[in-house]
Amino acid sequence: MKFSNVSEIPLTDIDSEDLLTDFSMDGCPEKLMDSVKVIGIRHPISVCPSGNRYSIVSGHKRFQAAPRSGLTTIPAFIVPELDDASRLVINLNENFGQRQYSDIEKGGILNKLTQAGVTDETIIEEYMPLLELERSKKLFLDLSSVEKLSPKLKKLLHRAGVPVKTFNTFYKWDSLTAAENLFSALKPGVNKWRDLLDLINEVAARENTTQGDIIDDIQNTLTDLPAPQRYDQIYKVLHNRRYPVLSDMRKQVARALDEMELDDKTRLRFQDTFESNELKLELKFQSEKELSQQVEKIFKALQSGSVEKLINIFKSIG
């Protein structure tokens, strides 16, 4: 596609509501607006005729920054009138290697190509590589299915950078309202999204119920908790429901340790997954007195039978 010379186009001559090639889910960056205020727009946008106005081919963020920076015109390359598919492809080629899209954004782009009449085969073979995606029919279908998600949930997933291999589980959920509420409150990082979704799905399968019901059950655990503590509490509740036997074992061990009344500097080490019944006792001391105090409490625990009780818990493993 050959571009014409650069023209200064009044902002009012450009259709601001035509967002076909606006792939970003983020607003105009403050840094860009600051730059435009100081040096103007150094790199022209690309537009094409559309009726008696112009539609943007590429450069939506620069266009958004222009009026906010006090500009009334914008430098632009004018290309001949284009159909939707051509506009989309030109944008992808112009931004190839320069823009990093989230998987949510990539799904939106694939859907726009489909809606513009581009065949699935062409998208997979020619245009998925422009989004740094492998040529995969399954990946195409997974990404295209982002349209099943609500705008609120898509924004949460986009901002956290959650990959499609994690969020495609939502396609099987009956309702996403509970998920929106939970993750809006938690705002977890990408790995925590994955861990929570795995647990929710596993608990739902184990208890033969829906993911939404599971979330509704645990929502009350968020009450009055500071934001940093919410994730850990939710994870703990879900983990205990997913592994009830393991949870019960940990409670038994905690009670046995309380009964032993060991010194604060004495530590009992064991695998918290209970895959081994080996116990290790760790003593930390800087004087003979500190060592004597710890040994004395260990001896009392032996006499009281609390050590034997702890050992029997681990013997029952298997």
C-alpha positions in Angstrom: 0.0 0.0 0.0 1.5 3.3 -1.1 1.0 6.3 1.1 0.5 9.8 -0.1 2.3 12.8 1.2 1.6 13.9 4.7 -1.4 16.3 5.2 -2.5 18.3 8.2 -6.1 17.2 8.8 -8.6 18.9 11.1 -9.4 16.5 14.0 -13.1 17.2 13.3 -12.7 15.6 9.9 -11.8 12.3 11.5 -14.5 9.9 12.7 -13.6 9.4 16.3 -16.3 6.7 16.8 -14.8 4.4 14.1 -12.8 2.1 16.4 -12.3 -0.8 13.9 -8.5 -0.6 14.1 -8.3 0.5 17.8 -7.1 -2.8 19.3 -6.0 -1.5 22.7 -8.0 -1.9 25.9 -5.9 0.8 27.6 -6.4 4.5 27.4 -4.1 7.1 26.0 -0.8 7.0 28.0 0.0 10.1 30.0 3.6 10.0 28.7 2.3 10.2 25.1 0.2 13.3 25.9 3.1 14.9 27.7 5.3 14.3 24.7 2.7 15.6 22.2 2.3 18.8 24.3 6.1 19.4 24.1 7.1 18.3 20.6 3.8 17.7 18.8 3.1 14.6 16.8 6.3 13.5 15.0 4.9 10.4 13.4 1.8 10.9 11.2 -1.2 8.7 11.7 -2.8 6.8 8.7 -6.3 7.5 7.5 -8.5 6.6 4.6 -11.6 8.3 3.2 -15.0 7.1 4.6 -17.9 9.0 3.2 -17.3 12.7 3.7 -14.8 12.1 6.6 -11.8 10.0 7.3 -11.4 6.7 9.3 -8.2 5.8 11.2 -6.1 3.0 9.8 -3.5 3.3 12.4 -2.6 5.8 15.1 -5.6 5.8 17.5 -3.5 6.8 20.6 -1.9 9.7 18.8 -5.3 10.8 17.6 -6.6 10.6 21.2 -3.6 12.5 22.5 -4.0 15.4 20.0 -7.1 17.2 21.4 -6.0 16.6 24.9 -2.8 18.3 24.1 -4.5 21.3 22.6 -4.1 20.4 18.9 -6.8 21.0 16.4 -5.1 19.3 13.4 -3.0 16.2 13.1 -0.4 15.1 10.5 -1.7 12.1 8.5 -0.9 9.8 5.6 -4.0 9.5 3.4 -4.5 6.1 1.7 -7.2 5.2 -0.8 -10.6 4.1 0.5 -10.3 0.6 2.0 -12.6 -2.2 3.1 -12.5 -3.3 6.7 -10.3 -6.3 6.2 -7.6 -4.2 4.4 -7.6 -1.6 7.2 -7.1 -4.3 9.8 -4.3 -6.0 7.9 -2.5 -2.7 7.3 -2.7 -1.9 11.0 -1.3 -5.3 11.9 1.6 -4.9 9.5 2.4 -1.4 10.6 2.5 -2.4 14.3 4.2 -5.8 13.9 7.0 -6.1 16.4 6.1 -2.7 18.0 3.0 -3.5 20.0 2.6 -6.2 22.6 -1.0 -7.2 22.8 -2.6 -9.2 25.7 -4.3 -12.4 24.8 -7.6 -10.7 25.4 -6.7 -8.0 22.9 -5.5 -10.6 20.4 -8.8 -12.4 20.7 -10.6 -9.2 19.9 -8.4 -8.6 16.8 -9.1 -12.1 15.5 -12.8 -11.6 15.9 -12.6 -8.3 14.0 -10.9 -10.1 11.1 -13.6 -12.7 11.1 -16.4 -10.1 11.1 -14.6 -8.4 8.2 -15.1 -11.5 6.2 -11.6 -13.0 6.4 -11.7 -16.8 6.4 -10.4 -18.8 9.4 -7.8 -20.4 7.3 -6.4 -17.1 6.1 -6.3 -15.7 9.6 -4.5 -18.7 10.9 -1.9 -18.9 8.1 -1.3 -15.2 7.4 -2.4 -13.0 10.2 -1.8 -15.0 13.5 2.0 -14.7 13.0 1.6 -10.9 12.9 0.3 -11.2 16.4 3.2 -13.5 17.3 0.9 -16.5 17.6 1.6 -20.0 16.3 -0.6 -21.2 13.4 -3.0 -23.3 15.5 -6.7 -23.9 14.9 -7.2 -24.6 18.6 -5.5 -21.4 19.6 -7.5 -19.5 17.1 -10.8 -20.9 18.5 -9.7 -20.3 22.1 -8.7 -16.7 21.5 -11.8 -16.0 19.3 -14.0 -17.2 22.1 -13.1 -14.2 24.3 -16.3 -12.7 23.0 -18.1 -15.0 25.4 -16.7 -13.0 28.3 -18.2 -9.9 29.7 -16.4 -6.5 29.2 -15.7 -6.3 33.0 -14.1 -9.7 33.1 -12.1 -9.1 29.9 -10.7 -5.9 31.4 -9.6 -7.7 34.6 -7.9 -10.4 32.6 -6.3 -7.9 30.3 -4.9 -5.8 33.1 -3.5 -8.8 34.8 -2.0 -10.2 31.6 -3.7 -13.6 32.1 -2.9 -15.9 29.2 -5.6 -17.7 27.2 -4.5 -21.1 28.5 -5.6 -19.9 31.9 -8.8 -18.0 31.2 -10.2 -20.4 28.6 -11.7 -22.3 31.6 -14.3 -19.5 31.9 -15.9 -20.7 28.6 -17.3 -23.7 30.4 -18.7 -21.8 33.4 -22.5 -21.4 33.6 -22.3 -17.8 35.0 -19.4 -15.4 35.2 -21.0 -12.8 37.6 -19.5 -14.4 40.7 -16.1 -14.6 39.1 -16.3 -10.9 38.2 -17.1 -10.0 41.8 -14.4 -12.2 43.3 -11.5 -11.2 41.1 -12.5 -7.5 41.2 -12.1 -7.7 45.0 -8.8 -9.7 44.9 -7.1 -8.2 41.8 -4.5 -11.0 41.9 -1.4 -11.4 39.8 -1.3 -13.7 36.8 0.0 -16.8 38.7 -2.6 -16.3 41.4 -5.4 -16.2 38.8 -4.2 -19.6 37.6 -3.9 -21.1 41.1 -7.4 -19.9 42.2 -9.1 -21.0 39.0 -7.5 -24.5 39.2 -8.8 -24.8 42.8 -12.3 -23.5 42.0 -12.6 -25.9 39.1 -11.3 -28.9 41.1 -13.6 -28.1 44.1 -16.6 -27.8 41.8 -15.8 -31.1 40.2 -15.2 -32.8 43.5 -18.4 -31.5 45.0 -20.4 -31.9 41.8 -21.5 -28.3 41.8 -20.9 -25.1 39.7 -18.0 -22.8 40.0 -20.4 -19.9 40.7 -21.8 -21.8 43.7 -18.3 -22.4 45.1 -17.5 -18.7 44.8 -20.8 -17.6 46.4 -20.0 -20.0 49.3 -16.6 -18.4 50.0 -17.4 -14.7 49.4 -18.2 -14.1 53.0 -14.6 -14.9 53.9 -13.7 -11.5 52.4 -15.7 -9.6 54.9 -13.7 -6.9 56.7 -10.4 -8.3 55.5 -7.7 -5.9 54.3 -7.0 -6.3 50.6 -3.5 -7.9 51.0 -5.0 -10.7 53.2 -8.0 -11.5 51.0 -6.2 -13.8 48.5 -4.4 -15.8 51.1 -7.7 -16.4 53.0 -9.6 -17.4 49.9 -6.8 -19.7 48.8 -6.7 -21.4 52.2 -10.5 -22.0 52.2 -10.5 -23.4 48.7 -7.4 -25.6 49.4 -9.0 -27.0 52.5 -12.1 -27.9 50.5 -10.1 -29.4 47.8 -7.9 -31.5 50.1 -10.1 -32.1 53.2 -8.0 -35.1 54.4 -4.8 -33.0 54.1 -6.4 -30.2 55.9 -7.5 -32.4 58.8 -4.0 -33.8 59.1 -2.6 -30.3 59.4 -5.1 -29.5 62.1 -4.1 -32.6 64.1 -0.4 -31.8 63.8 -1.1 -28.2 64.9 -2.9 -29.5 68.0 -0.2 -32.0 68.8 2.5 -29.2 68.6 0.5 -27.0 70.9 0.4 -29.8 73.4 4.2 -30.4 73.2 4.8 -26.7 74.3 8.2 -26.6 72.7 10.6 -23.7 73.2 10.1 -20.8 70.7 13.6 -21.5 69.2 12.8 -25.2 68.7 11.4 -26.1 65.3 9.8 -29.3 64.1 10.3 -29.8 60.3 8.1 -32.1 58.1 6.6 -32.1 54.6 3.4 -30.2 54.7 2.1 -32.5 52.0 2.6 -35.5 54.3 4.3 -37.5 51.5 6.9 -38.5 54.0 6.5 -39.5 57.7 10.0 -38.3 58.6 10.2 -35.7 61.3 13.2 -33.4 62.0 13.8 -31.4 65.2 15.8 -28.2 64.8 17.3 -26.4 67.8 18.8 -23.0 67.6 20.9 -21.7 70.5 23.7 -19.4 71.4 24.5 -20.6 74.9 24.4 -23.7 77.0 21.5 -22.3 78.9 19.4 -21.9 75.8 20.2 -25.4 74.7 19.3 -26.8 78.2 15.9 -25.0 78.2 15.0 -26.5 74.8 16.1 -30.0 75.8 14.1 -29.8 79.0 10.9 -28.9 77.2 11.5 -31.7 74.7 12.0 -34.2 77.6 8.7 -32.9 79.2 6.9 -33.4 75.9 8.2 -37.0 75.7 7.0 -37.7 79.2 3.5 -36.2 78.6 2.9 -38.5 75.6 2.4 -35.6 73.2 5.5 -36.6 71.1 4.1 -40.1 70.8 0.7 -38.6 69.7 2.5 -36.6 67.0 4.4 -39.6 65.8 1.2 -41.7 65.6 -0.3 -39.0 63.3 2.5 -39.5 60.8 2.4 -43.3 61.2 -1.2 -43.2 60.0 -0.1 -41.8 56.6 -0.7 -44.1 53.8 
